[in-house]
């Protein structure tokens, strides 16, 4: 396995161990007062800007 793949896997495991892959929360809605939208909706809403 190439070294860069090993590095990427180690980084990913570290990310998960440190809580980076934690379950979704309602923090966004609490902070902004707005419900979050999906990534798909974001892309549709802003496609003309890309």
DSSP file (Angstrom, degrees, kcal/mol; ACC not computed):
  #  RESIDUE AA STRUCTURE BP1 BP2  ACC     N-H-->O    O-->H-N    N-H-->O    O-->H-N    TCO  KAPPA ALPHA  PHI   PSI    X-CA   Y-CA   Z-CA
    1    1 A X              0   0    0      0, 0.0     5,-0.1     0, 0.0     0, 0.0   0.000 360.0 360.0 360.0 131.5    0.0    0.0    0.0
    2    2 A X    >>  -     0   0    0      1,-0.1     4,-1.8     3,-0.0     3,-0.8  -0.253 360.0-117.9 -61.7 149.5    1.5    3.4   -0.9
    3    3 A X  H 3> S+     0   0    0      1,-0.2     4,-2.7     2,-0.2     5,-0.2   0.847 112.6  58.2 -57.3 -37.0    2.6    5.6    2.0
    4    4 A X  H 3> S+     0   0    0      1,-0.2     4,-2.1     2,-0.2    -1,-0.2   0.836 105.4  50.7 -66.3 -30.2    0.1    8.3    1.1
    5    5 A X  H <> S+     0   0    0     -3,-0.8     4,-2.5     2,-0.2    -1,-0.2   0.920 110.3  48.6 -71.0 -43.4   -2.8    5.8    1.4
    6    6 A X  H  X S+     0   0    0     -4,-1.8     4,-2.6     1,-0.2     5,-0.2   0.931 111.8  50.0 -60.0 -45.8   -1.6    4.7    4.8
    7    7 A X  H  X S+     0   0    0     -4,-2.7     4,-2.6     1,-0.2    -1,-0.2   0.915 110.5  49.8 -58.9 -44.2   -1.2    8.4    5.9
    8    8 A X  H  X S+     0   0    0     -4,-2.1     4,-2.3     2,-0.2    -1,-0.2   0.908 111.8  48.0 -63.1 -42.5   -4.8    9.1    4.7
    9    9 A X  H  X S+     0   0    0     -4,-2.5     4,-2.6     2,-0.2    -2,-0.2   0.908 111.7  49.3 -65.4 -42.0   -6.2    6.1    6.6
   10   10 A X  H  X S+     0   0    0     -4,-2.6     4,-2.5     2,-0.2    -2,-0.2   0.924 111.5  49.7 -62.5 -43.8   -4.4    7.1    9.8
   11   11 A X  H  X S+     0   0    0     -4,-2.6     4,-2.5    -5,-0.2    -2,-0.2   0.908 111.4  49.4 -60.9 -41.7   -5.6   10.6    9.5
   12   12 A X  H  X S+     0   0    0     -4,-2.3     4,-2.3     2,-0.2    -2,-0.2   0.923 111.3  47.8 -65.2 -44.3   -9.2    9.4    9.0
   13   13 A X  H  X S+     0   0    0     -4,-2.6     4,-2.7     2,-0.2     5,-0.2   0.916 112.3  49.9 -63.0 -42.3   -9.0    7.0   12.0
   14   14 A X  H  X S+     0   0    0     -4,-2.5     4,-2.3     1,-0.2     6,-0.2   0.924 108.8  52.9 -60.3 -44.4   -7.6    9.9   14.1
   15   15 A X  H  <>S+     0   0    0     -4,-2.5     5,-2.8     1,-0.2     6,-0.4   0.910 112.1  45.3 -56.1 -45.6  -10.4   12.2   12.9
   16   16 A X  H ><5S+     0   0    0     -4,-2.3     3,-1.7     4,-0.2     5,-0.3   0.916 111.2  51.4 -66.8 -43.9  -13.0    9.6   13.9
   17   17 A X  H 3<5S+     0   0    0     -4,-2.7    -1,-0.2     1,-0.3    -2,-0.2   0.864 106.9  54.8 -61.5 -36.5  -11.4    8.9   17.3
   18   18 A X  T 3<5S-     0   0    0     -4,-2.3    -1,-0.3    -5,-0.2    -2,-0.2   0.379 126.2-100.1 -81.4   6.1  -11.4   12.6   18.1
   19   19 A X  T X 5S+     0   0    0     -3,-1.7     3,-1.6    -5,-0.1    -3,-0.2   0.538  83.1 131.6  92.9   7.2  -15.1   12.8   17.4
   20   20 A X  T 3 <S+     0   0    0     -5,-2.8    -4,-0.2     1,-0.3    -5,-0.1   0.743  76.0  47.7 -66.1 -22.4  -15.0   14.2   13.9
   21   21 A X  T 3  S+     0   0    0     -6,-0.4    -1,-0.3    -5,-0.3     3,-0.1  -0.026  83.8 144.9-106.3  29.5  -17.5   11.6   12.7
   22   22 A X    <   -     0   0    0     -3,-1.6     3,-0.1     1,-0.1    -4,-0.0  -0.234  59.7 -84.6 -64.6 156.4  -19.9   12.2   15.6
   23   23 A X        -     0   0    0      1,-0.1    -1,-0.1     0, 0.0     2,-0.0  -0.169  54.9 -88.6 -58.9 156.0  -23.6   11.9   14.9
   24   24 A X        -     0   0    0     -3,-0.1     2,-0.2     1,-0.1    -1,-0.1  -0.311  47.3-164.4 -63.6 149.3  -25.5   15.0   13.5
   25   25 A X        -     0   0    0     -3,-0.1     3,-0.3    -2,-0.0     4,-0.2  -0.706  32.3-114.6-125.1 178.5  -26.9   17.4   16.1
   26   26 A X  S  > S+     0   0    0     -2,-0.2     4,-2.2     1,-0.2     5,-0.2   0.108  79.2 114.8 -99.8  20.5  -29.4   20.2   16.1
   27   27 A X  H  > S+     0   0    0      1,-0.2     4,-2.6     2,-0.2     5,-0.2   0.881  70.6  55.7 -59.4 -41.2  -26.7   22.8   16.9
   28   28 A X  H  > S+     0   0    0     -3,-0.3     4,-2.7     1,-0.2     6,-0.4   0.942 110.3  44.8 -58.0 -48.1  -27.0   24.6   13.6
   29   29 A X  H  > S+     0   0    0      1,-0.2     4,-2.4     2,-0.2    -1,-0.2   0.885 112.9  51.4 -65.4 -38.1  -30.7   25.2   14.1
   30   30 A X  H  < S+     0   0    0     -4,-2.2    -1,-0.2     1,-0.2    -2,-0.2   0.901 115.8  41.8 -63.1 -40.3  -30.2   26.2   17.7
   31   31 A X  H  < S+     0   0    0     -4,-2.6    -2,-0.2    -5,-0.2    -1,-0.2   0.869 128.8  25.7 -76.5 -37.6  -27.5   28.8   16.6
   32   32 A X  H  < S-     0   0    0     -4,-2.7    -3,-0.2     2,-0.3    -2,-0.2   0.663  91.5-129.1-103.1 -18.5  -29.2   30.2   13.5
   33   33 A X  S  < S+     0   0    0     -4,-2.4     2,-0.4    -5,-0.4    -4,-0.2   0.558  77.5 104.4  77.5   6.9  -32.9   29.6   14.2
   34   34 A X  S    S-     0   0    0     -6,-0.4    -1,-0.3    -5,-0.1    -2,-0.3  -0.933  76.1-115.0-122.8 145.1  -33.1   28.0   10.7
   35   35 A X        -     0   0    0     -2,-0.4    -9,-0.0    -3,-0.1     2,-0.0  -0.527  39.4-110.9 -72.3 142.9  -33.4   24.4    9.8
   36   36 A X        -     0   0    0     -2,-0.2     2,-0.3     1,-0.0    -1,-0.1  -0.329  27.8-140.2 -70.1 157.7  -30.4   23.1    7.8
   37   37 A X        -     0   0    0      1,-0.1    -1,-0.0    -2,-0.0     2,-0.0  -0.770  24.1 -97.6-112.6 163.5  -30.7   22.2    4.2
   38   38 A X     >  -     0   0    0     -2,-0.3     4,-2.2     1,-0.1     5,-0.1  -0.313  28.6-115.3 -75.0 162.6  -29.1   19.2    2.4
   39   39 A X  H  > S+     0   0    0      1,-0.2     4,-2.5     2,-0.2     5,-0.2   0.897 118.8  56.8 -62.2 -40.0  -25.9   19.5    0.4
   40   40 A X  H  > S+     0   0    0      1,-0.2     4,-2.2     2,-0.2    -1,-0.2   0.913 107.6  46.8 -58.3 -43.9  -28.0   18.7   -2.7
   41   41 A X  H  > S+     0   0    0      2,-0.2     4,-2.7     1,-0.2    -1,-0.2   0.902 109.8  53.9 -65.4 -41.1  -30.3   21.7   -2.0
   42   42 A X  H  X S+     0   0    0     -4,-2.2     4,-1.7     2,-0.2    -2,-0.2   0.921 109.2  48.4 -58.0 -45.0  -27.3   24.0   -1.4
   43   43 A X  H  X S+     0   0    0     -4,-2.5     4,-1.1     1,-0.2    -1,-0.2   0.926 112.0  48.8 -63.4 -44.8  -25.9   23.0   -4.8
   44   44 A X  H >< S+     0   0    0     -4,-2.2     3,-0.5     1,-0.2     4,-0.3   0.923 112.3  49.1 -59.6 -43.7  -29.2   23.6   -6.5
   45   45 A X  H 3< S+     0   0    0     -4,-2.7    -1,-0.2     1,-0.2    -2,-0.2   0.801 124.3  29.0 -66.2 -29.7  -29.6   27.0   -4.8
   46   46 A X  H >< S+     0   0    0     -4,-1.7     3,-1.7    -5,-0.2     4,-0.4   0.269  81.9 111.6-118.3   9.8  -26.1   28.2   -5.7
   47   47 A X  G X< S+     0   0    0     -4,-1.1     3,-1.6    -3,-0.5    -1,-0.1   0.845  74.7  60.2 -56.7 -36.5  -25.3   26.3   -9.0
   48   48 A X  G 3  S+     0   0    0     -4,-0.3    -1,-0.3     1,-0.3    -2,-0.1   0.726  97.9  60.1 -65.8 -20.5  -25.3   29.6  -11.0
   49   49 A X  G <         0   0    0     -3,-1.7    -1,-0.3     1,-0.2    -2,-0.2   0.560 360.0 360.0 -84.2  -8.2  -22.5   31.0   -8.9
   50   50 A X    <         0   0    0     -3,-1.6    -1,-0.2    -4,-0.4    -2,-0.2   0.427 360.0 360.0 -99.7 360.0  -20.1   28.2   -9.9
